[in-house]
Amino acid sequence: MKLLAHILCLCLALALSWADHNGHGDGDGHGHGHDHGHDHGHDHGHAAALPDRCKGIEMDGAVVTEEGVPYFFKGDHLFKGFHGQAELSNASFAELDDHHHLGHVDAAFRMHFEDSPNEHDRIFFFLDNKVFSFYKHKLEEGYPKDISQAFPGIPDHLDAAVECPKPECDEDSVIFFKGNEIFHFNVRTKAVYENEFKSMPNCTSALRFMEHYYCFHGHMFSKFDPKTGEVHGKYPKEARDYFMRCSKFSDDSDHVERERCSRVHLDAITSDDAGNIYAFRGHHFLRKDEGNDTLKADTIEQDFKELHSEVDAVFSYEGHLHMIKDNQVFVYKTGEPHTHLEGYPKSVKEELGIDGPIDAAFVCQDHHIAHIIKGQDIYDVELKTTPRAATNKRPIALFKKIDAAMCGPGGVKVFVGNHFYHFESTMIFVAGRALPEQHKISLELFGCDH
């Protein structure tokens, strides 16, 4: 009997262990998601086990790296940027797993204060009662530490954290969130004062992005004032509309609002002969008409059905939009509706004399040269000659990766991430050695309020 009882107990323990391992998956974002120590999700042998950002999951933490790339953490995975599959967190931050069998990150932020050179550009992760400090993806000596040691007065098992440099906060600070409690930590004096953000939901992660502050709760987010916690405007909003590149959006999504305010980089942009701007992102495009502030958003499938979605580059020339996708060029006559030219698509090599894919392209008014950007090089293609050839290859010194570019009467605009840069001419852009003023795409080009 004793042997039988022992076997029964052993079977029960194994069954409970299996249930604990498999019964606490990522889910789809319902509930709080901070069940400490259980959400390990270590079954990585199947693609289906990967969390999918487009299914509306609740992120555990969020941080913007020193390169300006947002990282979103879920379980023991992270998402880099605005699209792409989940990766294991310990592939980028190996020591997290060395010290802690990573279930999930509770909170994360990047210390970005010029007055704190010893901690500047450090990324801090909070797990249970420990804090990890990483510099250039390497764990710093002496870490992990108890949270109470590194940030005295700040509780364990946090929900979210975000940096707040002055003057956005009165002093260089870190804002910590735990349930309804809000803690402002003064980086210089280490003083802590509690605050109550009455109009804001409990944050499961928080992010400072382009000098704005975002509280994520579930798969929704609210923009808030870091000093008062006040939420102005129509919030909460769907995070997948603004911080992720997903093909399907919520039923009540405002397409124009989403496209003008999205944080996802543009794929391509151009202006036609009339000065109307076409900006492409993922499955959608935004049109801004010259002479007024009218914006129209629609699916690429609707107006350019042969393309379906996601273009690499586009340029305007003699009343036509030349749209480049992978190794093909599609040509549409501008107007309503856009007419797809017979005989297209053609290969990029046949049409432009260069192998695709390419990153960006533009033609300046009154010129017949298409400037083709591929990697860190720019080429010229004379459009009046046949066969066309990509010539005059020059290196681009200022940018490692360009998302889009366009040329108009005022010069060349180059789009990188969430910003654009204005150059008076193509020559100044190519030969430049100093970055001009940085402009926000959503705010200054499309008139978004955040």
N, C-alpha and C positions, 0 to 999 in steps of 0.2 A: 504493500500500500504506500509506503513511504516513497518507493521508487516511482510509482504511478503519479503520486502527488507532485513529486519533483519534476517529472516530465510535463505534467499539465501546467505547472507554474512557468516552466521554461517556454512552452508553446505560447502561453498567454503573453509573456514578456516580449517574445519575438513579434507576435501579432500587434501589440501596442507600439513597438518600435517601428514596424512597417507602416502602421497607420499614421504615426507621428511624422514619418519621413515623407509620406505621399499625400497626406490629407490636408496639408497647409500650403497649397501652391499659391501662385501669384494672384489667381482670380482675375477679375476684370475691374478692380479698383473700388469695389464696395467695401465699406467699413474703414477702420483706421489704418490697418496694414502694419501696425508696429507691435506684432506679437513676438516679443524678443526671444531669440534663440531657437525659433521653430521653422521659420520660412527659409530653409536652406536651399531647397530646390536643386539638389546636387545631381539629378539625373540629366546629364548633358549628352547622353548618347542619342537623343532624338531631337530633331529640329523643332518638333511641336512643343518641346519643353521650354523653348526660348520665349521670354516675354515679348509681346507685340505692342509697341507704343501706339499703334493705330486702333487698338481695341479699347482704348479708354482706361488704361491702368493708372493706379495711383503711384506716383514716384515717391521713393523714400528720401531722396536728397537731390540737390541740384547745385552746380557750381560752374562758373565761367573760368576757363583756364587762362594762363598768361598769354596764350595765343588768341584769346577771344572766342574760343570754341566752347559752347555750353555742353556740359556733361550732365546727363540725367541718370540717376541710380535707381535700380529696382532689384530687390533681392540681392543675389551675388552677381548681378549683371549691371552693365552700364550702356547707355546710348550716347554716342558721340555726335554732336551736331544735331541737325534737324531731320535727318533721314538716315536710313541704313539699319542693319540688324543689330541686335543686342550682342555685346561682347562680355566675357567674364571680367569682372572688376580687377581680379588679381593679375590679369595679363598686363594691365597698365599700372597697378599699384600692388606689386607682388607681396610686400611685407604685411599688408592687411591680413592675408591668410596665414602668414607665419605666426602672428600673435593672436589670431582670433579666427575660429572657423566661421567665416563670414556668412551670417544670415542676411543681414542687410545693414547699410549705413543709416544711422538715425538722422544725421544732419551733416552738412558740409558747407564750407565757405572758403573764399580765397582772401587772404590778408593782403590788401592792396593799398598800403599807406606809405607814402614817401618818407614820412617822419619816423618810420619804424624799419630801418634798413636790415635789422637782423631777422625780421619776420616778413619783409616785403616779398610778395609773390609766392608765399607759402600757401598750400592748400591744406586745410584742417578737416579731418574726418572725425566724427563722434560716433562711437559704438558702445552702447551700454554706459559704463562709467569711465571709459577710456577715450583719450583724444590722440590722434596721430597727426604728425606734421610732415608734409612732403614738399620737397623742393626739387623741381625738375624730375618728378616721378620717383624720387628716392626718399626713403624714410630718413628723417634727420636723427642724428645721434641723441640719445636720451629719451626717445619716444618709442612706444606709447607712454603717456603719463596719465595719472588720474585727472579727470576734468577739474576736480577741486584744487589740484595743484597748479595747473596751467591757467585756469580761469576761475579763480576763487570767487565763491558766491553764486556760481552757475550750477544748476542741478544736473544729476545724471539722467539718462534715458530721455534725451531731448527729442523734439519733433522736427525742428528746423532751425537754421541759423543763416544769417546774411550779414555781410560787411556793410558799413555805412560811413564813408569818409566825410569829413567836414568839407564844405558847409552844408551838405545834404543832411547831416546830423550836426548838432552843436559842436561835438568833438568827434575825433576819429573813434568809431564805436563798432561793436558787433551786437546785433540784435538776435537774441535767442528766444525760441518759442517752445513752450511746453504746456499743452492744453490751452487753458485760458490765460496763462501767465506769460507775460512778456518781460524780458530782462534786457536792459541796455548796459553793455559792458564797455567802460571807458578804457581804450587800449593803453593810454599813457599812464593814468592813475590807478587802473584796475578797480575803480569804483563801480558799483552796480546799483542801478535803481530800477525798481519794478514799475511797469506801466500796464495799462489795460486798454486794448484796442477793441472798443465795444462794437464797432461797425464791421469788423472783419471776422470771417470764419476762422476756426482753428487751422493753422497751416500744417500740412504734412511735409512740405519742403518750401524753400523760399529762394529767390534769385534776384540779384541786382544785375540788370541788363540795360545797356545804353542809358545809364543814369536814371533808370526807373526801377521801382521795386514791385516784385510780384510774389504773391502768396498763392501757392498751389494747394488745393484741397480736393482730393479725388482727382478726376481728370478735368476739373475746372480751375480757373485762376481769377484772382482779383488784383488790380493795381492799387497800391496803398501809399500813403504818405508815411515815410519812416519815422517822422517825429511824433505824429499824432495817431497814426493808424487809420486815418480816415480814408474811405474808399469813395472816389468821385466817379461819376459816369455810370454807364450801363454794365454792371458786373453782378455776378460772375460771368465769365465767358469760357468757351470751350478751348482747352489748351491745344487740342489737335488742330484747331483752326489757325493758331498764331505761332506756336512753338514747334510744330511738327509738320512734316510733309506727307500728308495722308491723302489718298485719292477720294475717300468718302468723308463727308462732314456731317455734322448734326443737322437734323431736319430744319431747325430754325436758324441756321447759319445765314448771315448776311454776306453774300459773296463779295460785294464791293468793299464793305468794311473789312472783311478778312484779307482781301488781296492788298488793300492799301496799307494795312497795319501789320501784316504778317512779318515775323522775324526771319522767315526762311529766305535765303538769298535768291536773287533773280537768276533765271537760266539765260535769258536773252532780253534785249531791249533795242528798239529802234524808233525813229520818227520818220514819217513819210514826207512827201514833198509839200504837203499842206501844213506840216508841223504837228500832226497828231502823233502821240506817243503810244506805242504798243509794248507792253512789258509782259514777259512770259515767265510763269513759275509753275512747275509741276504740270498738273492737268488743266490749269486755268490761265487766262490772260486778262490783263487790265488795259483798257484804252482810255487815254486822256486826250480830249479834243483841244486843239489850239484855240486860244482866245476866250476860253471859259474854263470853269473848274469842274465841268461834267466828267464823271468817271463811269465807265461801264465795265462790268466784269462778266465773263462767260467762260464756258469750257472751250478748250482748244478743239475738242471733238465737234462742238457745235458750229464753229466758224471755219475751221480748217480740218475737215473730217478725214482727209487723206493722211494727216499727220498723227491723229489720235491724241497724242500727249507728249510732253517733255521734249522741247527742242534744245539744241546745244547753242545755236547762234542764229541771228537774223540781221539782215541789212536791207535798206531800201535803195532802189535804183530805178529811175525813170518810170515811176508809177507802179512798181512791182515790189512785193516783199519776197526776198530770197531767204528761205527758211531751211536751216541745216540741222539735220537729225542723224546722228551716227555717221554713216558714210554716204548719205544721200542729200541732195538739194531739191527742195520743193519750191516752186515759184507761183505766187498768187498775184493777180491784178487787184490793186487796192480799190475799195468801193464796197457798196452794200448790195448783194453779198460779195465776199471775196471769191474770185474765180480762179480755179486751179488751172494752170496752163497745160495744154496738151503736150505730150512728150516728156513730161516730168512725172516722177523724180528721175534725176540723173545722178551719177556718182559724183562725189566731191572732187575726185581726181579729174573727171571729164569736164566738169563745169568750171573748176577753179584752179586746176593744175597743181593740187596738193592733196596728199592723202588725208582722209578724215580719221577720227573725228577732230574737230577744232573747238576751241574754247569761246571765242568771240569774234565778231566781224563788224565793220562799219564802213560807210562811204560818206565822205564829206560833200556838202552841196557844191554844185558846179564842178565837181571832179568826176573822173571816170575810173578811179582806183579804189578797189576794195582792199581794205587793210585787214589781214587775217591774223588772228592771235592764236598761237598754238604753243601751249606751255609757256616758257619765258621768252619766246621769240615772236617777232611780228614780220609778216611778209606783205608785199604789194602784188596785187593782181590787176593788170590793165584790162578793163572790161570791154574796151573797144576792139581789142585784137582777138584773133582766133588762129590756132588754138590758144587758150589762156594758159598762163604760166605764173607760178608763185615765185617772185624774184625779190631782190634787195632784202635779204634776211638780216634782221638786226636784233640784238638782245634787248630785253626790257629789264632795266635795273631795279625799278622801284617796287615791283610786285612779284611774289612767288607764284601766285595763282590769281587769274582774273576771271570773274564770273561772266561779265557782260560789258559791252562798251557801245557808245553811240556818238554820232557827230552831228552838230547843228550849227546855226549861224554864230553861236557863242563859243564854239570850240568843241573839244572832245570831253565826254564824261566817261569815266572808268568806274565800274561797279565791282566792289569787293566786299563780300559778306553783307552787312547791313548798312554800308556806307558807299558814297561815291565821291570822286575827286574830279575837279574841273581843270582842264589844261587848255590854253589858248589855241594850241595847234597840235597836230599829230607829231610834228618834229619836237616840240617842247615835251610832249608826253614821253616819247621814246628816249630823248637825250637827258631827261630830268634826273637829277641826283638828290633832290629834296622833295618830300611829299608836300603838296599844297594842302589847303585847309580841308578838313574832313567834314562831309555833309551827311546827314541822316536821310536815307532813302524814304522811309515811311513818312517822316515829318516834313522834309523840305521839298520832296518831289511830288508826293501824293497827298500832303495835307492831313496826315493822321495826327491825332492828339496825343499819341504816346509811342 
